[in-house]
Amino acid sequence: MTFAEFQQALRRDAVPPVLVFHGEEPFLARLGVDLLRKHVLAPGSEAFDFVSLAGKEATADVIAAHASTMPMLSPKRLAVVYDFQHMNPSERTKLLSYVRNPVESSCVALVSYERLSGAKRFERDICAAAAVVECGRPPADVLVALARRMAEERGKAIDEEALSVLVDWTGGELTAIANELDKLACFAEDRETIVVADVEQVVGAKARGLRDLAAAIAERKMGDALGLVDELREGGIDPAQLVSQLYGFWVAMWLARSGPGGRPAGGGFRGRSLMSSVPNAGELVGRRSSREYARGIAQFYRADVDIRRGMPAGPTVGLLVYDLVKGAGGA
């Protein structure tokens, strides 16, 4: 089920006896557990009806014993097992036996802060027997709505441009968005609305610098582009993150020129957001050929591999930007 469907199940009071949370967004998994605790547990009952366990130390007997005990103060007992996939193999086998025949008066939440690939039989079997909640990266419109709601929970409105910059710079990671909104709420304490100047002040000049770099690449301004790369690196940006951000921008430009058919995935919200910040983007994207965009993708792949292999990050990113501005290797 999607995370939204999980929330709907809670509203219907249809809590499954075993839930598996997994995906690329730890924020959603943590939020899911918080929602379960608020829904299942009566106030002041956690000492009696709740247990939290780490997978490496947890045993299936302890989980089953907690779940099999009648709740004292709450409608259900709740057991949360974090990183359950790291349980001892023999314990995983016994856990699977419980999951296949759970106690209805309890809820067991099994949490993985990474996506279960299904390559292992245990993962396939546990997901087949339990209710699975997908905690992956939400689509762009949902992501923006979540970020806006986070700001409202902190008593703040956030204007569209500021929201775009925040989501763009954090790469759409909900945990990073939440952390930055905590800072922004304090920074703009005396104002109701967070504006783009607040984001650039709190997050740093990196957000603005990244947009300027994207514009310099699109406009083929070599000196500006290479200078901005140096500024961003000196400002503390992770080279791999910079490559990832620019990759999304490059793909968004390619898609804007020729449509999605046969093109690589990965532009996403942040890529479109960066492209939308470039003056005359609609005109500029058409000044490059599809062949040039394709060669640019190859340059990104090579830069990513080189950084992962331990090649000097500065020259690697600088060469990538040089090739993109010049024409993706001279195309």
C-alpha positions as CSV (number, residue, x, y, z in Angstrom):
1,M,0.0,0.0,0.0
2,T,1.1,3.6,-0.5
3,F,1.7,5.8,2.5
4,A,-1.6,7.6,1.8
5,E,-3.4,4.3,1.8
6,F,-1.8,3.5,5.2
7,Q,-3.1,6.8,6.6
8,Q,-6.6,6.0,5.2
9,A,-6.4,2.6,6.9
10,L,-5.7,4.3,10.2
11,R,-8.7,6.6,9.8
12,R,-10.9,3.6,9.2
13,D,-9.3,2.0,12.3
14,A,-8.2,-0.9,10.1
15,V,-4.7,-1.5,11.5
16,P,-3.2,-4.7,10.1
17,P,-1.6,-7.0,12.7
18,V,1.8,-6.8,10.9
19,L,3.1,-3.9,8.9
20,V,6.4,-3.6,6.9
21,F,7.7,-0.1,6.3
22,H,10.4,0.1,3.7
23,G,11.7,2.5,1.0
24,E,14.1,5.3,0.3
25,E,12.5,7.8,2.6
26,P,13.3,7.2,6.3
27,F,11.2,10.2,7.1
28,L,8.0,8.4,6.0
29,A,8.9,5.3,7.9
30,R,9.5,7.3,11.1
31,L,6.3,9.2,10.5
32,G,4.4,6.0,10.0
33,V,5.6,4.7,13.4
34,D,4.6,7.9,15.0
35,L,1.1,7.8,13.5
36,L,0.8,4.2,14.7
37,R,1.8,5.1,18.2
38,K,-0.7,7.9,18.4
39,H,-3.5,5.7,16.9
40,V,-2.9,2.5,18.7
41,L,-1.6,3.5,22.2
42,A,-3.7,5.2,24.8
43,P,-2.0,8.2,26.5
44,G,0.4,7.1,29.2
45,S,0.3,3.4,28.2
46,E,3.7,3.1,26.5
47,A,5.3,1.5,29.5
48,F,2.8,-1.3,29.4
49,D,1.7,-1.7,25.8
50,F,4.7,-0.6,23.7
51,V,8.2,-2.0,22.9
52,S,10.9,-0.8,20.5
53,L,13.6,-3.2,19.4
54,A,16.7,-3.1,17.2
55,G,16.9,-5.9,14.6
56,K,20.4,-7.0,15.4
57,E,19.5,-7.7,19.0
58,A,15.8,-8.7,18.7
59,T,14.6,-12.2,18.9
60,A,11.4,-13.6,17.5
61,D,10.4,-15.0,20.9
62,V,10.5,-11.5,22.5
63,I,8.5,-10.0,19.7
64,A,5.9,-12.8,19.8
65,A,5.7,-12.7,23.6
66,H,5.0,-9.0,23.6
67,A,2.4,-9.3,20.8
68,S,0.7,-12.3,22.5
69,T,0.1,-10.5,25.8
70,M,-3.2,-8.8,26.1
71,P,-3.1,-5.0,26.1
72,M,-3.4,-3.4,29.5
73,L,-4.5,0.2,28.7
74,S,-4.6,0.5,24.9
75,P,-6.8,-1.0,22.2
76,K,-3.8,-2.9,20.9
77,R,-0.2,-3.6,21.9
78,L,2.5,-2.3,19.6
79,A,5.9,-3.7,18.9
80,V,8.3,-1.9,16.5
81,V,11.4,-3.6,15.2
82,Y,13.9,-1.4,13.4
83,D,16.2,-2.8,10.7
84,F,14.4,-6.1,11.1
85,Q,16.1,-7.5,8.0
86,H,19.4,-7.6,10.1
87,M,18.0,-10.1,12.5
88,N,19.9,-13.4,13.0
89,P,18.9,-15.9,10.2
90,S,17.4,-18.3,12.6
91,E,15.4,-15.5,14.3
92,R,14.1,-14.4,10.9
93,T,12.7,-17.9,10.3
94,K,10.9,-17.8,13.6
95,L,9.7,-14.2,12.9
96,L,8.2,-15.3,9.6
97,S,6.3,-18.0,11.4
98,Y,4.7,-15.4,13.6
99,V,4.0,-13.0,10.7
100,R,2.1,-15.8,9.0
101,N,-0.1,-16.4,12.0
102,P,-0.2,-13.1,14.0
103,V,-2.1,-12.1,17.1
104,E,-5.0,-9.8,16.1
105,S,-4.9,-7.9,19.4
106,S,-1.5,-6.5,18.6
107,C,0.4,-4.7,15.9
108,V,4.0,-5.5,14.9
109,A,5.7,-2.8,12.8
110,L,8.8,-4.0,11.0
111,V,10.9,-1.1,9.7
112,S,13.6,-1.0,7.1
113,Y,15.2,2.3,6.3
114,E,16.1,1.0,2.9
115,R,14.1,-0.6,0.1
116,L,13.8,-4.4,0.4
117,S,15.0,-5.6,-3.0
118,G,13.2,-9.0,-2.8
119,A,16.4,-10.7,-3.8
120,K,16.4,-12.7,-0.6
121,R,13.7,-15.3,0.1
122,F,13.1,-13.9,3.6
123,E,12.3,-10.5,2.2
124,R,9.9,-11.9,-0.4
125,D,8.1,-14.1,2.2
126,I,7.8,-11.4,4.8
127,C,6.3,-8.9,2.3
128,A,3.9,-11.6,1.0
129,A,2.6,-12.3,4.5
130,A,2.4,-8.7,5.9
131,A,0.8,-5.5,4.9
132,V,3.6,-3.5,3.1
133,V,3.8,0.3,3.3
134,E,5.8,1.9,0.6
135,C,8.0,4.7,1.9
136,G,9.6,5.7,-1.4
137,R,10.3,9.2,-2.7
138,P,6.9,10.8,-3.3
139,P,6.0,12.3,-6.7
140,A,6.7,16.0,-7.2
141,D,3.2,17.3,-6.4
142,V,3.0,15.2,-3.2
143,L,6.5,16.2,-2.2
144,V,5.6,19.9,-2.5
145,A,2.4,19.5,-0.6
146,L,4.2,17.6,2.2
147,A,6.9,20.3,2.4
148,R,4.2,23.0,2.6
149,R,2.4,21.1,5.3
150,M,5.6,20.8,7.3
151,A,6.0,24.5,7.2
152,E,2.4,25.0,8.4
153,E,3.0,22.6,11.3
154,R,5.8,25.0,12.3
155,G,3.4,27.9,12.2
156,K,4.8,29.3,8.9
157,A,3.6,29.8,5.3
158,I,6.2,29.5,2.6
159,D,6.0,31.2,-0.8
160,E,6.3,29.2,-4.0
161,E,9.8,30.4,-5.0
162,A,11.2,29.7,-1.5
163,L,9.6,26.2,-1.5
164,S,11.0,25.5,-4.9
165,V,14.5,26.5,-3.8
166,L,14.3,24.5,-0.6
167,V,13.1,21.3,-2.3
168,D,15.6,21.8,-5.0
169,W,18.6,22.2,-2.8
170,T,17.7,19.4,-0.4
171,G,17.2,17.1,-3.4
172,G,13.6,16.5,-2.2
173,E,14.7,14.5,0.8
174,L,12.0,14.9,3.4
175,T,14.3,14.5,6.4
176,A,16.5,17.3,5.0
177,I,13.5,19.5,4.3
178,A,12.2,19.0,7.8
179,N,15.6,19.9,9.3
180,E,15.9,23.1,7.2
181,L,12.4,24.1,8.0
182,D,13.2,23.9,11.7
183,K,16.0,26.4,11.1
184,L,13.9,28.6,8.9
185,A,11.1,28.7,11.5
186,C,13.5,30.1,14.0
187,F,15.2,32.4,11.5
188,A,11.9,34.0,10.4
189,E,10.4,33.9,13.9
190,D,8.9,37.4,13.6
191,R,7.3,36.8,10.2
192,E,4.4,34.6,9.0
193,T,5.9,33.7,5.6
194,I,9.2,32.2,4.7
195,V,10.6,33.8,1.5
196,V,13.4,32.8,-0.8
197,A,15.9,35.2,0.8
198,D,15.4,33.3,4.1
199,V,16.1,30.0,2.4
200,E,19.2,31.4,0.8
201,Q,20.4,32.9,4.0
202,V,19.8,29.7,6.1
203,V,20.6,27.0,3.6
204,G,23.5,29.1,2.4
205,A,24.4,30.6,-0.9
206,K,24.6,27.1,-2.3
207,A,21.0,27.1,-3.5
208,R,21.4,30.4,-5.4
209,G,24.9,29.3,-6.6
210,L,23.5,26.1,-8.0
211,R,20.9,27.9,-10.0
212,D,23.5,30.4,-11.3
213,L,25.7,27.4,-12.3
214,A,22.8,25.8,-14.2
215,A,22.1,29.1,-16.0
216,A,25.8,29.5,-16.9
217,I,25.9,25.9,-18.4
218,A,22.7,26.5,-20.4
219,E,24.1,29.9,-21.7
220,R,27.6,28.4,-22.4
221,K,29.4,30.9,-20.1
222,M,32.6,29.0,-19.5
223,G,34.3,31.4,-17.1
224,D,31.1,31.9,-15.0
225,A,30.4,28.2,-14.8
226,L,33.9,27.1,-13.7
227,G,34.1,30.0,-11.2
228,L,30.7,28.9,-9.7
229,V,31.9,25.3,-9.4
230,D,34.8,26.5,-7.3
231,E,32.6,28.6,-5.1
232,L,30.1,25.8,-4.5
233,R,32.9,23.4,-3.6
234,E,34.5,25.9,-1.3
235,G,31.1,26.4,0.3
236,G,31.0,22.8,1.3
237,I,28.8,21.1,-1.4
238,D,29.4,17.4,-1.8
239,P,30.8,16.7,-5.3
240,A,28.6,13.7,-5.8
241,Q,25.5,15.8,-4.8
242,L,26.6,18.5,-7.3
243,V,26.9,15.9,-10.1
244,S,23.5,14.5,-9.1
245,Q,21.8,17.9,-9.1
246,L,23.3,18.9,-12.5
247,Y,22.3,15.5,-14.0
248,G,18.7,16.2,-13.1
249,F,19.0,19.6,-14.7
250,W,20.6,18.2,-17.9
251,V,17.9,15.5,-18.3
252,A,15.2,18.1,-17.8
253,M,16.7,20.2,-20.6
254,W,16.9,17.2,-22.9
255,L,13.3,16.3,-22.1
256,A,12.1,19.8,-22.7
257,R,13.8,19.7,-26.1
258,S,12.7,16.3,-27.4
259,G,10.1,14.8,-25.1
260,P,10.4,11.7,-22.8
261,G,10.6,8.9,-25.4
262,G,13.7,6.9,-25.0
263,R,15.4,9.4,-22.7
264,P,17.0,8.5,-19.4
265,A,15.0,8.9,-16.2
266,G,16.2,11.1,-13.3
267,G,15.3,14.7,-14.2
268,G,12.5,14.8,-11.6
269,F,11.3,17.8,-9.7
270,R,14.7,19.3,-8.8
271,G,15.8,19.1,-12.4
272,R,12.7,20.9,-13.7
273,S,13.0,23.4,-10.9
274,L,16.6,24.3,-11.8
275,M,15.6,24.6,-15.5
276,S,12.7,26.9,-14.7
277,S,15.2,29.2,-12.9
278,V,17.2,29.7,-16.2
279,P,16.2,32.8,-18.1
280,N,15.0,32.0,-21.7
281,A,15.3,28.3,-20.9
282,G,12.8,27.4,-23.7
283,E,15.0,29.0,-26.3
284,L,18.3,27.7,-24.8
285,V,17.4,24.1,-24.7
286,G,16.9,24.0,-28.5
287,R,20.4,25.3,-29.2
288,R,21.8,21.8,-28.4
289,S,21.3,18.7,-30.5
290,S,20.0,15.4,-29.1
291,R,23.4,13.9,-29.8
292,E,25.0,16.6,-27.6
293,Y,22.6,15.9,-24.7
294,A,23.3,12.2,-25.1
295,R,27.0,12.7,-24.9
296,G,26.5,14.9,-21.9
297,I,24.8,11.9,-20.2
298,A,27.9,9.8,-20.9
299,Q,30.0,12.6,-19.2
300,F,27.8,12.4,-16.1
301,Y,28.2,8.7,-15.9
302,R,32.0,8.9,-16.2
303,A,32.2,11.7,-13.6
304,D,30.0,9.7,-11.1
305,V,32.2,6.6,-11.6
306,D,35.4,8.5,-11.2
307,I,34.2,10.2,-8.0
308,R,33.1,6.8,-6.5
309,R,36.5,5.3,-7.5
310,G,38.3,8.0,-5.5
311,M,39.5,10.3,-8.3
312,P,40.1,13.9,-7.2
313,A,36.6,15.4,-7.0
314,G,37.5,19.0,-7.9
315,P,39.1,18.3,-11.2
316,T,36.5,15.7,-12.0
317,V,33.5,18.1,-11.5
318,G,35.4,20.9,-13.2
319,L,36.0,18.7,-16.3
320,L,32.4,17.7,-16.4
321,V,31.2,21.3,-16.3
322,Y,33.8,22.3,-18.9
323,D,32.5,19.6,-21.3
324,L,28.9,20.5,-20.7
325,V,29.5,24.1,-21.5
326,K,31.8,23.4,-24.5
327,G,29.4,20.9,-25.9
328,A,29.6,17.6,-24.1
329,G,33.0,16.6,-25.4
330,G,33.1,18.8,-28.5
331,A,29.9,17.7,-30.3
